[in-house]
């Protein structure tokens, strides 16, 4: 799966595309496939650590999207709806 990720250091220059194996949902979880995402002001300031105290605790591997359009790809047996 491909995704945007802040890599190596904070800043827009460190925002890149990364690859990883698709995850499998755990107990009581669903797997969502992101089909589209809007870009808003928060998505631009998170890589620059401009989101106040919240970015101080975020790992560098954070993906800055906050408004994705997703579909459900997989879910565990404990999910009924």
Order of alpha helices (4+ residues) and beta strands (2+ residues): beta-beta-beta-alpha-alpha-beta
